[in-house]
Structure formats: C-alpha cells, structure tokens
Amino acid sequence: MKMKSILVATLLLVGTPFLSNASQGTKIEISELKHGAIKVSVKVLFGTSPLEGATVSIIEKGQSVSQATSDSKGIAGLSITDYHNSPVNIEVKMDGYQTHILSGVYLKNGRQYDIALVKGSGTITTEVTSNVSGIEAKGAEKVTKIEEKTEKTQSDVEKTAAQAESAQERAKQAETERLEAEKRAAEAAKTAEEKKAEAARIAAESGKTLEDASQQAQQDAAAREQAQKQREEQLKKLEEEQATAKAEEAAEKAKAQAEKDAKKAEKEAKEQADKAKKEAEAKQKEAEEQKKEAEQAKKEAEKKAKEDEKAKKEAEKAAKEAEKAAKEAEKQLKAEEAYQKSAEKLKNEQDKIKSNRDGLKKDQEKLDKKIAKGKIDAEKAKAEQEKINASHTKLDEKQAKVDEKIKKLKKKYKK
C-alpha cells in the first residue's frame, strides 16, 4: 500500500508542470518585413553636374506620397510616414528636360538614388524587375498554415493534458478515501481487542455461575457482532483498496497516454518548427536571390545610364562641332559677302576707268581722223593729243590704285 501511495503522489507531481506547459501553448512565427517611416534622397544630375529646381515625386499605387525640389547640390530629400514595403515609382521632372521615371523600386531607409536627366521632351521609364511582393505573399501563406497546424497541435495537447488532470484528480480522491478506510479499520480493530480483554477479565472474576454464563453469552454475542462489524470493515477496506488500485492503474494508463500524446505533440511541434525554419530559410534565400536580381537590374540600369550618358556626350560633342562649323560657315559667308561687296566696289571703279578710256578712245579716233585729213592745226592737234595722253596717265594711276586694292583684298580674304 505504501508503494501505491508513492506512485499516486509521483503522478500528481509529474502531471502539474505538464499541465502548466500545455496551457501556455507554443506559437511559431516567422517575422515579416517591418512597415513604418523612412527617409530617402534623390540626386538629380545632368551629366555629372547637379540640377537645381527639379521636382522629385514618389508615386505609390498611383498616388504621390512624397514630393520635394532638388537644391543647389541636386539633392531632394523625401520622407514617407508609413511605407508598406511595396514597389514605388520615382518621378523626376524639370522644364527643358525629359521626365525620368524609375519604376518598381523597393525603397531602403537612408538610401540615395542618382537619376540623370536628358534635355528634350517626353518621358524615359526605367523598369526595375522585382518579385518581392510574390515572395511576401507566399511566405505569409506558409506561416499561416504552420500557425494553424501549431494551434491544432496545441489544442490536442491541452485536451490530453485535461484528461490526464482529470485522471489525476480521481486517483487523488481514491487515495484519500483509502487512507480514511485504513484509519477506520485500525480504530475498529483496537476497540475489538479492548472489549475482548475486558470480557476475559470479567469471566475470570465472576466464575461459572448462570449469571456469568448469561453474561458470557451476551459478551459472546457482542463479540460476534463486533467481529461481524470488523469483517464488514475489512471487506469495505478491501473494496476500497481494490478501487484505489484500479484508480491508480487508470491514472497510470492516463499518465502513460498523456506522456505518449505529449511526446507526439512535441515531435509534431518540433517538426513544424523545423519546417517553419526551413521555410523561413527558403524565404531568406529567395530574398537574397531577389536582392541579386535587383542588384543586377541596378547594374544594367547604371550601365544603360552610362551608355546613354556617353551617347549624350557624343551627341553634344557632335552638336558643338556642328555649331562650330555653322559659325565658321557663317563667318565665311560674312567674309565672302564683305569680299564681294568690296570686289563689287572695285569692279565699279574698274568699269568707270574703262568707260573713261572708251571715251578717250573715241576722242583719239576723232583726233586721228582730223590729223589724217589735215583738217586740224598741228599745234592744236598736239595740245589735244597731250590732253588725251594726260587723261590716260591719270586713268593708269587710278588703275594701279585699283589693282593694289584688289591685291590687298585677295590677300585679306585669302583668294
């Protein structure tokens, strides 16, 4: 009986913390990306030079959630009070430049994004390929399933623990009743022994008289009655012991089943925790892959930006060369116009000299006819000839001056 009492006490001691743990439960969670306030900056450039006065906006789900204007360093500081880690568009506008949209960007707190503008009109859109939202949705679905399974396991553990607790309570009650029965049996046995001793003493003192015989008969009847009560007490005690043994056996079975269920629940919880861990690791791996893809997209975007910048510089260089050529052509045109104007003026002087010579030629022809026919005085003819010769000399001087001007003009304009 002592061994059985120890067993019940042990069961009660073992069961108590088990019930406490079962009632507390275990929740397996995979942490999600945090939402909240963030600050970023955008540096607006034209080539390598910062642009002041550009309007920079962050567009989330078609709505502008933050807007700023670039300063003298080309920096526009932007902040979002509640960023939901969703893809956004960064839009940069400025008069005289093409609007540049960086689409599908996942913002990071404290990050600076450099965006270069190109002169002209229209819009340039740079797409950033990303599947972060798909990863988040998939991870959330997995975690939800894990939590549902964990809750069911927790419910099963609590149910099993409640059954074990009920069995323990029954065993405890049986043990209490058994101890009370043992106490009553011991008291009854002690009373019977005392009365038997009293009867023997009376019989020894009173002798073998009829009255003694009658008393003896009464005492024997009382003894039989007491013995019958003792037997009944013993039977009752046996029943209680057997009931207690059965209760202990049932408690042992309940304990074994509870421990078995607990181990199973622990195994399932561990398996699910391991599964959740693997899923979290898989999610992390996917996020790393996504990060690599985003970095690759960034590199490609930067490469394209460099190529565009190079093409822009080449175009600007070609434009400068074309402008230079245009200025040179303009200069040549003006020089040619100035040359032609001066040449025209000199040509007019030459034509005037020629016209004068033609007039002298006619005068010479008239004089020669008069001399040939003898119709003019020799002195007068000589005077007229000298006059004609003097006029030719003056025209020769004028022609020489015109020729010198022409020479200088051609030298000046490299003709």
ABEGO torsion letter per residue (X at the ends): XAAAAAAAAAAAAAAAAAAAAAAAEBBBBBBBBBBEBBBBBBBBBBEABBBBGBBBBBBBGGBBABBBBBBAAGBBBBBBABBAGBBBBBBBBBBGBBBBBBBGBBBBBGBBBBBBBBBEBEBBBBBBBBAAAAAAAAAAAAAAAAAAAAAAAAAAAAAAAAAAAAAAAAAAAAAAAAAAAAAAAAAAAAAAAAAAAAAAAAAAAAEABAAAAAAAAAAAAAAAAAAAAAAAAAAAAAAAAAAAAAAAAAAAAAAAAAAAAAAAAAAAAAAAAAAAAAAAAAAAAAAAAAAAAAAAAAAAAAAAAAAAAAAAAAAAAAAAAAAAAAAAAAAAAAAAAAAAAAAAAAAAAAAAAAAAAAAAAAAAAAAAAAAAAGABBAAAAAAAAAAAAAAAAAAAAAAAAAAAAAAAAAAAAGX
